[in-house]
Amino acid sequence: MRHRSTRQTAITSVLFLTCMLTGVSLSPIAWAGHVGGARSSAHGSSRSSSGSGRGGSSSSLRTGGGYRSGNGYSYSYAYGFDPWSWFFLRALVSPFWAPHAITDDDYSRTYAFPGAPYENGIDGYVRIDGVTGPSLPAAGEAPAGQSVLGHSAALRLSAEGALISSTINRFGFSALLSTNSRVEIGTDWSLLREQLPVGDPSGKAVDSLWIGSIDASMVFAQGPNSQFRTGLGLRAMVDPTGNEYGINFLYAMDFYPVQPVVLSFRGDLGTVGQAFVARARGTLGLVLGRFELYGGYDKLWIGEEAFGGPTVGVRMWN
């Protein structure tokens, strides 16, 4: 069972990454126990039926200078160069080099933060000396009384709710501390609550668990109207039957196209206990002073369970 779980985790990881790169959405995972099923996956007690393995031989054969497929097509690898591998590698790392090229980012510039996006009528969010404002130091880097470009750090606090189904709700909160050194610390937590049917063997009316992560990330590309970040962290499931821990990888983007709109996207991959965890979300928000009202869609996969639905929330910028 452990080998089967490992194989399923690897296959799911490859499919998820492929879908993110190609823009194809993942098919819904079958529901089979909801919150209890997620708990079972994390604890390693899978309830999925066993299947038979399949074997076979490849239709392509290595023939000297290249590959020859079943339809007779072949090409050579001149001097060991594989063009398909080169394009694949370029596509694989495009989420990292493409944003830097698009934003024309320059790590030597001074960056600072306003109180909120579009504050004082200035386009976008991040203040950049010589681009969105005069060449001035950030707060904390200037003598007393001298004008500054903006704050050297910023904090976002969010609270939201989501309707997963007629019996399952999700409540969440998150926090993100950003610095003008591009280093960020963030945390994101969700409470999953399921109304159990009368006569459930557990004897409970409601089943619930917390799942979340604490991450350290870096803004590797940014401009006045966009930010791209990636990071690693600790994922945890807090549950009365026993806590589980794992790792988390995140990739997120924020766009500030036109006042007062904010577009945010985030994807997570990781583990908790013996379960594979993935998350994908996108929201559209409207900034009103220091607050942002947003709505969108959020989907969370824990092992074989999927919790997805529309979400609405409020975010405070500071």
N, C-alpha and C positions, 0 to 999 in steps of 0.2 A: 504493500500500500504506500509506503514511503517513496518507492521508486516511481510509482504511478503519479503521486502528487507532485514530485519534482519534475516529471516530464510534462504534466499539465501546466505547471507554473512557467516553464521555459517556453512552451508553445504559446501560452497566453501573452507573455511578455513580448515575443516576436510579433504577434498579431497586432498588439496595441501600438508598438512603435511603428510598424508598417502603416497602420491606419493614420497615425499622426502625421507621417511624412507624405502620404498620398492624399490626405483629405477625406478618406473613406471612413464613415462612422462605424463603430462596433455594433454588432447585432446584440440585442438584449439577451442577457443570460437568464435561463429559466429560473423562476422563483421556486424555492423548495424549502420553506421553513422560515424565511424572512430573517428577523433578528436572531432567532435561535440557530438558523443555518449558518449565519455569519460567525456566531460564537463557536459553533462546532468546527468550522473551517480553521479558525485561528488556533483552536486547541488541538487540532490534528485529528479529529474524529469525523472523517468524511462520510457522508451518507450516500454518495453517488454510487450507482451500480457499476460493477466491473465490466470491462469490455475486452474483446479479444484483440490481440496485437496483429498488425499487418506487416508483411515484409514484401520486398520486391527488389528488382534490379533496375538500375538507371538505364535510360534509353540513350545516354551519351557516353561515348568512349574516348579516352584520351589517346590521341594518335600523334605521337611525335611532336610537331610544332603547334598543335592546337587541339580543339575538341571537334569530334564529328558526331552530330546528333542523328536521331533515327531518320530524319527526312533528307539526310545527305549533306546538309549545310555544314560548312566548316570555315574557320578563319584561323589565321596564324597569330601567334604572340611574338611579334618582332622584338627581339632583344629582351624578352621577358615582360613586355608591356601589355597589360590587359585593359583595353578601353572601357569595358563594362564595369570592371572593379573601380576604375578611376571615377566614372560617373556616379557609381553607387556611393563611394566615399564622399564625393562632393555633396550629394544629396543628403547623406547621413549627417554631415556637419553643417549643412546650410542653415539650420536654426540658430547657429552661433556666428558664422561669418556674414550672412546676409544682413541681419539687423545692424551690425557695425558699419557695413557699407552704405546702407540706406540712411542711417542717421548722421553719417559723416562725423562720427564721434571723435573727440580729441581729449585724451586723458590728461593733457597738460593744462587744460582750462580749469577755472574755478567754477564750481557748481554750488548752488544754494536753493533753498526751498521757500516759497511763500507760505502763507497760512493755509491756503487751499488752492486748487486749480482755478485759473482765470481771475485770481485776486487782483483788484485794482484795474481790471480791464486788460491785463497783460495776457497775451495769447499763450495757451498751453499751461504747463505746470512747472517743470524744472527751469530755474533761472541760470543762464550761462553768461559769464562775463564777455562782453564784446559781441554777443549774439542777441540775447533778449534784454540786455541792459548794459549800462556802462561797465567798464573794467573796474570792479570794486571787490574787496574781500568779502568772504562770508562772515556771518556773525561768529564771534569768538576768535576771529583772526585779525581783528582791527582794533586800533587804540580807541579808548573811550571817547564817544562823541563823534566819531567818524562815520560817514554814511556806509552802509553795507548793502551787498547784493541781495541778501536774504538770510534765512536761518541755516545753520550748519547741520541741523537734524530735523526730522519730521516724524510724526506719529499718526497712524491711522488705526481707528478702532471701529469694528463692524459687528453688527448683530443681525441675524436673519432667521427666517423660518421657511420650511418647504413642506408641501403636501406630497407624500410619496404615493399613497393609496388611501382608500377609505378607512384603513385601519392602522396606517403607519405615517408618522410625522417625523420631521427632522428639525431640530433647533441648533443653531450654530453661532459661534462668535470667533472673532479673529483679531489679531493685533500685528502691526508691522512697524518696526522702528527703522527708519532710514537715516543714513549719514552721508555727508558730502564726500566721504572717502569711498563711497559706493558699497560699503559693507552694510548688510541689513540683518536684523534678527526678527523672526516672525513666529507666530504660533496660530494654529487653526484647529478648532475642536467642534465636533458634532455630537449631539445626543439623538440617538435613534430610539423611538418609542413605538411599540406595537401593541394594539389592543387585541388580546387573545380571546378566542371563542370560549363560550361558557363550557365548562367541563374539560378544559385543557389539562393534560396529565400533570403539568407542572403545578397546578393548583393556584396559579397566579392569574390576575385579571390583566396585568400589563407587564410586558417584557421590555427591558431597555438596556442600553450600553452606551458608553462614551468611546469615541475614537478620534484621534487627532495627532498632530505632529508639532514638534518644535524644530525650526530650521534656521540654519545660517546660510545666507545667500549673498550673491554679488550682482550688482547691476553692471552687466558687461557691455551694454550699449544703451545710450540714451540721447535724446534731443529735447527741444522744448515741447514737442507734441507726442513723445513716446518714451517708454522705458521697457527694457528687456532684462529679466533677471533669471538666474538659475542657482540652485543650491542643494545642499544635503542636510539631512537631519534625522532625528529619532521619531519613530512612529510608535504609538501606544494605544492599546485598547484597555480601558478601565471597566472592569466587570466584577460583580460580586462573586462569581464563580472562580475568579482568578485573572490577574492582569497578564497581558501579552505585549511583547515589544518587538520592534523590527526597525528597518531603515526606510528612509523616504528620499526620493529625488523629485525636485520640482522644476518646472519651467513655466514662467509667467510673463505676460505682456500687458501693459496699460497704454491706452491711446487717448489723447486729448485733442480731437479733431477740430471742434468748433464749440464755442461757449453755448450752453453749459454742459456739453455731453462728455461722458467718460465711458470708454469701452475697456473692459477687463476680461482677460482670458487666462486660464491656468490649467496645467496638467500635472498629475502626480503619478509616480510609479514607486512601488516598494513592497514591503512585507510587514505582516504583523503575526507573530507566532509562526505557524506553519502555513498561513494563508497569503496568497498574492493579493495586493491591494492596488487599485488604480482609481484615478479620479479625473474627471474632465468637467470644466464649467466655463460659462461665459455669461457676462452681465452687461447691461446698458444702464448707465446712471445719469442723473441730472443733478448738478451741483447748485445748491441754494445756500449761499454764504459759506459757512464752515461745514455744512452737512451735505451728504449725497444720498438721494433716494434711488435705489436700483432694483432691477428685476432681471431675471434670466433663467437659465437652466443649469442644474447641477446633477451629476450622476456619479455614484460611488460604487465600486465593485469590491467586495470582500469575499475572497474565495469564489464560490459558485453563486453567491448572492449579489443582486444588483438593486441599488436604491437610487432611483432617479425621478426627478420631477421639477416643476417650476419653483423658483425661489424668489423671495422679495426680502429686502433688508434696508438698513440705514447705516451709513458710514460717516464717522466724524473725522475731519482732517484737522491737524494741529501742528 
